[in-house]
Amino acid sequence: MMLIPTHHFRDIERKPEYLQPEKCIPPPHSRPAGTMWFIRDGCGIACAIVTWFLVLYAEFVVLFVMLIPSRDYVYSVINGLVFNLLAFLALASHCRAMLTDPGAVPKGNATKEFIESLQLKPGQVVYKCPKCCSIKPDRAHHCSVCKRCIRKMDHHCPWVNNCVGENNQKYFVLFTMYIALISLHALIMVGFHFLHCFEEDWTKCSSFSPPTTVILLILLCFEGLLFLIFTSVMFGTQVHSICTDETGIERLQRKNQRRQRRGSWKSVKETFGGAFSLNWFNPFSGPSHPKPLSDRDWVRQVSSVSDTENTETTTEEPSEERKDLDSAEVVDE
């Protein structure tokens, strides 16, 4: 019997016994509906705190170094309102991206009873994740940080301490967009402030001493430039992924994929929540959530699975060789 590479095999036998469902025990207490989603990861929590600190630092410099000391009242009010609105939307989007379930697959559902209830027919297969004992629907991938399989997982972002998936991609896109906008706005205001202070006395430009003012402005300029480049690239990458209906993981594994993609506009509308409106830019308005998974969503046809021409669907008792493959390291699609 020809062995199949581990990353191509991925537990797609039809026999429930092969999937070793006896090793999959459902969690004793499922997460109650409405419970806040939060990943307890030290690195992610630290990155989230740093994100908020940097935004609040920008708020401090913009307000107390540039706008409040300014003699132009109209300039200060307009720029203050715009900057604070964008900063509020950025932090709100960050919270929604961090505290929203990205599309976690029910944990521990790869039981013998559940597999048998699917009543698999010839030519149908199911994927099992040996790490969280879940039956994986199409386009789901396992996250080693969240320790869950996530539907339409794009990547795990430590800056929002969460995966970017089916349910929170909109909030992540808005977060990157608003951070890029406040970074650009801050850089423009720093440029104008430097020009104004060079023309007049530095002691009249700020309530802080000239050396302190220069240091604070240079740090803000560095922060704004760095985050403008970073978030602009992330925003562009996410928009491209949505328009092509292809996640970051799927793009890396494109050579192994054969599936039908949705149209660009349909994918955008599903991600941002319906037809174009101001709610697309509102972090308090959710995306169009998909219908609950039905039995057929767990099952896939052999013809839609990459490299299945090499996959054996024997009904004989699994050998020890195959049992070893079942517990081997699994690489997501």
Stockholm file with secondary structure:
# STOCKHOLM 1.0

chainA/1-333         MMLIPTHHFRDIERKPEYLQPEKCIPPPHSRPAGTMWFIRDGCGIACAIVTWFLVLYAEFVVLFVMLIPSRDYVYSVINGLVFNLLAFLALASHCRAMLTDPGAVPKGNATKEFIESLQLKPGQVVYKCPKCCSIKPDRAHHCSVCKRCIRKMDHHCPWVNNCVGENNQKYFVLFTMYIALISLHALIMVGFHFLHCFEEDWTKCSSFSPPTTVILLILLCFEGLLFLIFTSVMFGTQVHSICTDETGIERLQRKNQRRQRRGSWKSVKETFGGAFSLNWFNPFSGPSHPKPLSDRDWVRQVSSVSDTENTETTTEEPSEERKDLDSAEVVDE
#=GR chainA/1-333 SS CCCCCHHHHSSCCSCTTTTCGGGCCCCSSCCCTTCCCCCCCHHHHHHHHHHHHHHHHHHHHIIIIIITTCSCHHHHHHHHHHHHHHHHHHHHHHHHHHHSCCCBCCTTCCCHHHHHHTCCCTTEECEEETTTTEEECTTEEEETTTTEEEETCCEEETTTTEEECTTTHHHHHHHHHHHHHHHHHHHHHHHHHHHHHHHSCGGGTCSSCHHHHHHHHHHHHHHHHHHHHHHHHHHHHHHHHHHHTCCHHHHHTGGGCCCCCCCHHHHHHHHHTSSSSGGGGCTTSCCCCCCCCCHHHHCEEGGGSTTGGGCCCCCSCCCHHHHHHHTSCCCCC
#=GC SS_cons         CCCCCHHHHSSCCSCTTTTCGGGCCCCSSCCCTTCCCCCCCHHHHHHHHHHHHHHHHHHHHIIIIIITTCSCHHHHHHHHHHHHHHHHHHHHHHHHHHHSCCCBCCTTCCCHHHHHHTCCCTTEECEEETTTTEEECTTEEEETTTTEEEETCCEEETTTTEEECTTTHHHHHHHHHHHHHHHHHHHHHHHHHHHHHHHSCGGGTCSSCHHHHHHHHHHHHHHHHHHHHHHHHHHHHHHHHHHHTCCHHHHHTGGGCCCCCCCHHHHHHHHHTSSSSGGGGCTTSCCCCCCCCCHHHHCEEGGGSTTGGGCCCCCSCCCHHHHHHHTSCCCCC
//
